[in-house]
Amino acid sequence: MSGCSAGAGSEQSTDKNVKLTVATFNEFGYEDLFAEYEKANPTVTITHKKAATSNEARDNLTTRLAAGSGLSDVEAIEVDWLPELLKYSDQFVDLTNDDVKDRWLDWKAKAATDADGRLIAYGTDIGPEGVCYRSDLFAAAGLPTDRAEVAKLLGTTWDSYYAAGKTFEAAGTNVPWFDSAGATWQGVVNQIPNAYEKKDGTIIATENPEVKAAYTSVLDASTTLSAHLGQWSDDWTASFQNNGFATMLCPGWMLGVISGNAEGVTGWDIADTFPGGGGNWGGSYLTVPNQSKHQKEAQKHAAWLTAPEQQLKAFASKGTFPSQVDALASDELLGATNEFFNNAPAGQILANRAAAVDVTPFKGEFYFAINDAMQQALTRVEDGTMTADESWAQWATDVKALG
């Protein structure tokens, strides 16, 4: 394969009139990059298929993978689905190439490498987390607004984060502290080394005391501190325009989601801290399914999109924090600010948050399904459908059904 270098115009398309489809979800920051690539490669036309949520994208991928047709030339996948998809690695193009060797953090590339040494996906971003907050709502509650002072207020433990929420609540603003139990759960579970499965694949989810303790603590906090808004729901999206909540756990890719939903709203900022010390939520990849009729061009495009130069542009656009070694060491990243978030030094903050991550949770082939069932369990409690005990019992039944 040629054309993996950073410049879009360094290699012209070798095929004539190639129509590539690229499927992503949420915010990858690629819209301007597609236009740049087409300009440098006039024989290539890109159609972008953007799913609203990662669940929607996963359902589409797994359905069409099983059907044997209908997938895009480039399919984005989320890290939590990756272990499951590695079972079907022979249905994806081996993207191994000397031009991209050592491009990514070792663990990022290793996670996408199957047992036969085939690299089935190119890494896009990682998800180091800080805490995003509404400084104007903090001011109304008599709390500090400077991001360094806010970091001290929030502290470095879940207890201190919840305690800050209680202080905010006591000020009588009538604004919830965070968006949902499910969103908060993502921060907690990614700090548990083996939440749902042992490394040999044995499911331990329902017997794991760390999981039960986390479930209880998150729901206890959500009773008064949560806005009870399921992430990605219409109500959640609308809440950014009407003071829906004061804080939220914030991986880099969430910056673009917030700024898009909260357009015209002032006051958002980022604190350089995270409950529990450090956390990574998410991070995605680009694959080329065997179904693609333009595998060479699709691989070339995926390689270009995931080059350090392009990932720095995606970070500037939507906050998706790069996984590429050269990008992570660049002055451009470390000096980057985000105008929407009060000109916060987002690059340095997220680099600090990435350095604070000291747990890489094991995610086996059942991880996504178990965690998705947990999200449903938390939602049942938040919407009043079940009590915490009833919903845990239902979750245990759902997990057992997975095998």
C-alpha positions as CSV (number, residue, x, y, z in Angstrom):
1,M,0.0,0.0,0.0
2,S,1.2,3.5,-0.8
3,G,0.0,6.9,0.3
4,C,0.1,6.5,4.0
5,S,2.1,9.7,4.5
6,A,0.5,12.7,6.1
7,G,-0.1,14.9,3.0
8,A,-3.3,14.3,1.3
9,G,-1.8,15.2,-2.0
10,S,1.3,13.1,-1.8
11,E,-0.3,10.2,-3.6
12,Q,-3.1,10.5,-6.1
13,S,-5.8,7.8,-6.3
14,T,-4.7,4.9,-8.4
15,D,-8.3,3.9,-9.4
16,K,-10.7,6.0,-11.4
17,N,-13.9,7.5,-10.0
18,V,-13.7,5.7,-6.7
19,K,-16.8,6.2,-4.5
20,L,-15.8,5.4,-0.9
21,T,-18.3,5.2,2.0
22,V,-17.1,5.9,5.5
23,A,-19.2,5.0,8.5
24,T,-18.6,6.7,11.9
25,F,-20.6,7.7,15.0
26,N,-20.8,10.5,17.5
27,E,-18.0,13.0,16.7
28,F,-14.7,11.9,15.0
29,G,-13.8,15.4,13.6
30,Y,-13.5,14.2,10.1
31,E,-15.9,16.3,8.1
32,D,-13.2,18.9,7.0
33,L,-10.7,16.1,6.4
34,F,-13.0,14.3,3.9
35,A,-13.2,17.5,1.9
36,E,-9.4,17.9,2.1
37,Y,-8.8,14.4,0.9
38,E,-11.2,14.7,-2.0
39,K,-9.5,17.9,-3.1
40,A,-6.1,16.2,-3.2
41,N,-7.6,13.0,-4.7
42,P,-10.1,14.2,-7.3
43,T,-10.9,10.7,-8.5
44,V,-12.2,9.9,-5.0
45,T,-15.7,10.8,-3.7
46,I,-16.5,10.1,-0.1
47,T,-19.9,9.5,1.4
48,H,-20.0,9.9,5.1
49,K,-22.6,7.8,7.0
50,K,-22.8,9.1,10.6
51,A,-24.7,7.1,13.2
52,A,-26.1,9.1,16.2
53,T,-24.7,6.6,18.8
54,S,-22.1,3.9,19.0
55,N,-24.8,1.4,19.8
56,E,-26.6,2.2,16.6
57,A,-23.3,1.9,14.7
58,R,-22.5,-1.4,16.3
59,D,-26.0,-2.9,15.5
60,N,-25.6,-1.9,11.9
61,L,-22.1,-3.4,11.7
62,T,-22.9,-6.7,13.3
63,T,-26.1,-7.1,11.3
64,R,-24.5,-6.4,8.0
65,L,-21.4,-8.4,8.9
66,A,-23.6,-11.4,9.5
67,A,-25.6,-10.8,6.3
68,G,-22.4,-10.6,4.2
69,S,-23.1,-7.3,2.5
70,G,-24.0,-3.7,3.1
71,L,-21.0,-2.5,5.1
72,S,-19.2,0.7,4.2
73,D,-15.7,0.7,2.8
74,V,-14.4,2.1,6.0
75,E,-16.2,1.2,9.3
76,A,-15.4,2.9,12.5
77,I,-15.6,0.7,15.6
78,E,-15.5,1.5,19.3
79,V,-12.9,-0.1,21.6
80,D,-15.5,-1.9,23.7
81,W,-16.7,-3.9,20.7
82,L,-13.2,-4.8,19.5
83,P,-12.7,-8.0,21.5
84,E,-16.0,-9.4,20.1
85,L,-15.1,-8.5,16.5
86,L,-11.7,-10.1,16.8
87,K,-13.6,-13.4,16.7
88,Y,-14.4,-12.5,13.1
89,S,-11.1,-10.9,12.2
90,D,-10.9,-12.9,9.0
91,Q,-13.8,-10.8,7.7
92,F,-11.7,-7.6,7.9
93,V,-8.7,-6.6,5.7
94,D,-5.3,-7.1,7.3
95,L,-4.1,-3.5,7.5
96,T,-0.5,-4.4,8.5
97,N,2.0,-2.2,6.6
98,D,5.5,-0.9,7.2
99,D,4.4,2.7,6.5
100,V,2.3,2.7,9.7
101,K,4.6,0.6,11.9
102,D,5.0,2.1,15.4
103,R,2.5,4.9,14.6
104,W,0.4,4.2,17.7
105,L,0.8,3.6,21.4
106,D,1.8,0.0,21.8
107,W,-1.4,-1.0,23.7
108,K,-3.6,0.7,21.1
109,A,-2.2,-1.3,18.2
110,K,-2.0,-4.5,20.2
111,A,-5.7,-4.4,21.0
112,A,-6.5,-4.5,17.3
113,T,-4.1,-7.3,16.5
114,D,-5.6,-10.9,16.2
115,A,-4.0,-14.1,17.3
116,D,-2.4,-14.6,13.9
117,G,-0.7,-11.1,14.1
118,R,-3.1,-9.4,11.7
119,L,-3.8,-5.8,12.4
120,I,-7.5,-5.4,11.6
121,A,-8.0,-1.7,12.6
122,Y,-6.1,1.6,12.6
123,G,-6.4,3.5,15.9
124,T,-8.0,7.0,15.9
125,D,-8.3,8.4,19.4
126,I,-8.1,7.5,23.1
127,G,-10.3,8.9,25.8
128,P,-8.4,10.4,28.8
129,E,-11.0,12.0,31.1
130,G,-11.2,15.3,33.0
131,V,-14.3,16.9,34.4
132,C,-16.2,19.5,32.3
133,Y,-18.2,22.0,34.3
134,R,-20.4,25.1,34.0
135,S,-18.5,27.9,35.6
136,D,-21.5,30.2,35.5
137,L,-23.6,27.7,37.5
138,F,-20.7,27.3,39.9
139,A,-20.6,31.1,40.4
140,A,-24.3,31.1,41.0
141,A,-23.8,28.5,43.8
142,G,-21.0,30.5,45.4
143,L,-18.4,28.0,44.3
144,P,-15.0,28.8,42.7
145,T,-14.9,29.0,39.0
146,D,-11.1,29.1,38.2
147,R,-10.3,25.7,36.8
148,A,-7.4,25.1,39.2
149,E,-9.6,25.9,42.1
150,V,-12.3,23.8,40.7
151,A,-9.9,20.9,40.4
152,K,-9.2,21.3,44.2
153,L,-12.9,21.4,45.0
154,L,-13.6,18.3,43.0
155,G,-10.7,16.4,44.4
156,T,-9.3,13.1,43.3
157,T,-11.8,10.6,44.7
158,W,-15.4,9.7,43.9
159,D,-16.3,10.6,47.5
160,S,-14.8,14.1,47.0
161,Y,-16.6,14.5,43.6
162,Y,-19.9,13.6,45.2
163,A,-19.3,15.8,48.2
164,A,-18.7,18.8,45.9
165,G,-22.0,17.9,44.4
166,K,-23.7,18.0,47.8
167,T,-22.2,21.4,48.4
168,F,-23.5,22.6,45.0
169,E,-26.9,21.1,45.8
170,A,-27.1,22.9,49.2
171,A,-26.7,26.2,47.4
172,G,-30.2,25.8,46.1
173,T,-29.6,26.3,42.4
174,N,-32.0,23.5,41.6
175,V,-29.6,22.3,38.9
176,P,-28.5,18.6,39.0
177,W,-24.8,17.9,39.6
178,F,-24.2,15.4,36.8
179,D,-26.1,14.1,33.8
180,S,-26.8,10.5,34.6
181,A,-25.9,7.4,36.6
182,G,-24.9,5.6,33.3
183,A,-22.4,8.3,32.3
184,T,-20.9,8.3,35.8
185,W,-20.8,4.5,35.7
186,Q,-18.5,4.6,32.7
187,G,-15.9,6.5,34.7
188,V,-16.1,4.1,37.6
189,V,-16.1,0.8,35.7
190,N,-13.0,1.8,33.6
191,Q,-11.0,1.9,36.8
192,I,-11.7,-1.7,37.7
193,P,-9.0,-4.0,36.2
194,N,-11.3,-7.0,35.7
195,A,-14.9,-5.9,36.2
196,Y,-16.8,-8.5,34.2
197,E,-14.4,-11.2,33.0
198,K,-11.2,-12.9,34.0
199,K,-8.4,-12.8,31.5
200,D,-9.3,-16.4,30.6
201,G,-12.8,-15.2,29.6
202,T,-14.6,-16.5,32.6
203,I,-17.5,-14.2,33.4
204,I,-17.3,-12.9,37.0
205,A,-19.5,-9.8,36.6
206,T,-22.3,-10.6,39.0
207,E,-20.0,-12.1,41.7
208,N,-17.5,-9.3,41.6
209,P,-17.7,-7.3,44.9
210,E,-16.1,-4.3,43.2
211,V,-18.9,-4.1,40.6
212,K,-21.6,-4.4,43.3
213,A,-20.0,-1.7,45.4
214,A,-19.6,0.6,42.4
215,Y,-23.3,0.0,41.4
216,T,-24.4,0.9,44.9
217,S,-22.3,4.0,45.2
218,V,-23.2,5.4,41.8
219,L,-27.0,4.9,42.4
220,D,-26.7,6.3,45.9
221,A,-25.1,9.5,44.5
222,S,-27.6,9.7,41.6
223,T,-30.6,9.8,44.0
224,T,-30.2,13.6,44.4
225,L,-27.2,14.5,42.2
226,S,-28.3,13.1,38.8
227,A,-30.4,14.8,36.2
228,H,-31.5,11.2,35.2
229,L,-30.8,11.9,31.5
230,G,-29.8,8.9,29.5
231,Q,-26.8,9.9,27.4
232,W,-27.5,10.5,23.7
233,S,-31.3,10.7,24.4
234,D,-33.2,13.7,22.9
235,D,-33.8,15.0,26.4
236,W,-30.1,14.8,27.2
237,T,-29.2,16.6,24.0
238,A,-31.8,19.3,24.7
239,S,-30.6,19.8,28.3
240,F,-27.4,21.5,27.1
241,Q,-29.5,24.5,26.1
242,N,-31.4,24.8,29.4
243,N,-28.9,24.3,32.3
244,G,-29.5,20.6,32.5
245,F,-26.6,19.8,34.8
246,A,-23.4,21.4,36.2
247,T,-20.7,18.8,35.6
248,M,-20.0,15.8,33.5
249,L,-17.2,13.3,33.1
250,C,-15.4,14.4,30.0
251,P,-13.1,12.3,27.7
252,G,-11.5,14.3,24.9
253,W,-14.1,13.2,22.4
254,M,-16.9,14.6,24.5
255,L,-15.6,18.2,24.0
256,G,-17.0,18.2,20.5
257,V,-20.3,16.7,21.6
258,I,-20.7,19.4,24.3
259,S,-19.7,22.3,22.1
260,G,-22.1,21.1,19.4
261,N,-25.1,20.6,21.7
262,A,-24.4,23.7,23.8
263,E,-23.8,26.1,20.9
264,G,-24.4,29.6,22.1
265,V,-24.2,28.7,25.8
266,T,-21.3,30.3,27.7
267,G,-19.6,29.0,30.8
268,W,-18.3,25.6,30.0
269,D,-14.7,24.8,31.2
270,I,-12.5,21.8,32.0
271,A,-10.9,20.9,35.3
272,D,-7.6,19.0,35.3
273,T,-8.7,16.2,37.7
274,F,-10.7,13.1,37.7
275,P,-12.4,11.0,40.4
276,G,-10.3,8.0,41.3
277,G,-7.2,9.5,39.9
278,G,-7.3,8.8,36.1
279,G,-9.6,7.2,33.6
280,N,-9.9,6.4,29.9
281,W,-13.3,6.2,28.4
282,G,-13.5,5.0,24.8
283,G,-11.3,5.4,21.9
284,S,-12.0,4.2,18.4
285,Y,-10.6,2.5,15.3
286,L,-11.1,2.4,11.6
287,T,-11.5,-1.0,9.8
288,V,-11.8,-2.1,6.2
289,P,-14.3,-5.0,5.9
290,N,-13.7,-7.6,3.3
291,Q,-17.0,-6.6,1.8
292,S,-15.4,-3.4,0.5
293,K,-15.1,-3.3,-3.3
294,H,-12.3,-0.7,-3.0
295,Q,-10.1,-2.3,-0.3
296,K,-6.8,-0.7,-1.5
297,E,-8.4,2.8,-1.6
298,A,-10.2,2.3,1.7
299,Q,-7.0,1.2,3.4
300,K,-5.2,4.2,2.0
301,H,-7.9,6.6,3.2
302,A,-8.0,5.0,6.7
303,A,-4.2,5.3,6.9
304,W,-4.4,8.9,6.0
305,L,-7.2,9.7,8.4
306,T,-5.2,8.1,11.3
307,A,-1.9,9.8,10.5
308,P,-0.6,12.1,13.3
309,E,-1.2,15.3,11.2
310,Q,-4.8,14.4,10.5
311,Q,-5.5,13.3,14.1
312,L,-4.2,16.7,15.3
313,K,-6.7,18.4,13.0
314,A,-9.5,16.1,14.4
315,F,-8.5,17.1,17.9
316,A,-8.6,20.8,17.0
317,S,-12.1,20.2,15.5
318,K,-13.8,17.9,18.1
319,G,-11.3,17.2,20.9
320,T,-10.6,13.6,19.9
321,F,-7.3,13.0,21.7
322,P,-4.8,11.3,19.4
323,S,-3.4,7.8,20.0
324,Q,-0.4,8.4,17.6
325,V,3.0,8.6,19.2
326,D,4.2,11.6,17.2
327,A,1.0,13.5,17.7
328,L,1.2,13.0,21.5
329,A,4.7,14.5,21.6
330,S,3.8,17.5,19.4
331,D,3.9,21.1,20.6
332,E,0.8,21.6,18.5
333,L,-1.1,19.2,20.8
334,L,0.4,20.3,24.1
335,G,-0.2,24.0,23.3
336,A,-3.7,23.6,22.0
337,T,-6.5,25.6,23.6
338,N,-10.3,25.2,23.2
339,E,-12.1,28.5,22.7
340,F,-15.5,27.1,23.6
341,F,-14.2,25.9,27.0
342,N,-13.0,29.4,28.1
343,N,-9.8,28.9,26.1
344,A,-8.8,26.0,28.4
345,P,-5.4,24.5,27.6
346,A,-7.2,21.3,26.5
347,G,-4.1,19.7,25.0
348,Q,-2.1,19.9,28.2
349,I,-5.0,19.0,30.4
350,L,-5.8,15.8,28.4
351,A,-2.1,14.9,28.2
352,N,-2.0,15.2,32.0
353,R,-5.1,13.1,32.3
354,A,-3.7,10.5,30.0
355,A,-0.6,10.3,32.1
356,A,-2.8,9.7,35.2
357,V,-4.3,6.6,33.8
358,D,-2.9,3.6,35.7
359,V,-5.5,1.0,35.0
360,T,-6.1,-0.7,31.6
361,P,-9.3,-2.7,32.2
362,F,-9.5,-6.1,30.6
363,K,-12.3,-6.2,28.0
364,G,-13.2,-9.7,26.7
365,E,-15.7,-10.7,24.1
366,F,-18.7,-10.3,26.5
367,Y,-17.6,-6.9,27.8
368,F,-19.8,-4.8,25.6
369,A,-22.9,-6.9,26.1
370,I,-22.5,-7.0,29.9
371,N,-21.8,-3.3,30.2
372,D,-24.8,-2.5,27.9
373,A,-27.0,-4.6,30.2
374,M,-25.6,-2.7,33.1
375,Q,-26.5,0.6,31.5
376,Q,-30.0,-0.6,31.1
377,A,-30.0,-1.7,34.8
378,L,-29.0,1.8,35.9
379,T,-31.6,3.4,33.6
380,R,-34.3,1.2,35.1
381,V,-33.5,2.6,38.6
382,E,-33.2,6.2,37.4
383,D,-36.5,6.2,35.6
384,G,-38.3,4.4,38.5
385,T,-39.1,1.2,36.7
386,M,-37.3,-0.9,39.3
387,T,-35.6,-0.6,42.6
388,A,-31.8,-1.0,42.8
389,D,-32.1,-4.5,44.1
390,E,-34.7,-5.5,41.5
391,S,-32.7,-4.1,38.7
392,W,-29.5,-5.8,39.9
393,A,-31.4,-9.1,39.9
394,Q,-32.6,-8.5,36.3
395,W,-29.1,-7.6,35.3
396,A,-27.8,-10.9,36.8
397,T,-30.3,-12.8,34.8
398,D,-29.3,-11.0,31.6
399,V,-25.7,-11.7,32.2
400,K,-26.4,-15.4,32.9
401,A,-28.2,-15.6,29.5
402,L,-25.0,-14.5,27.8
403,G,-23.4,-17.8,28.7
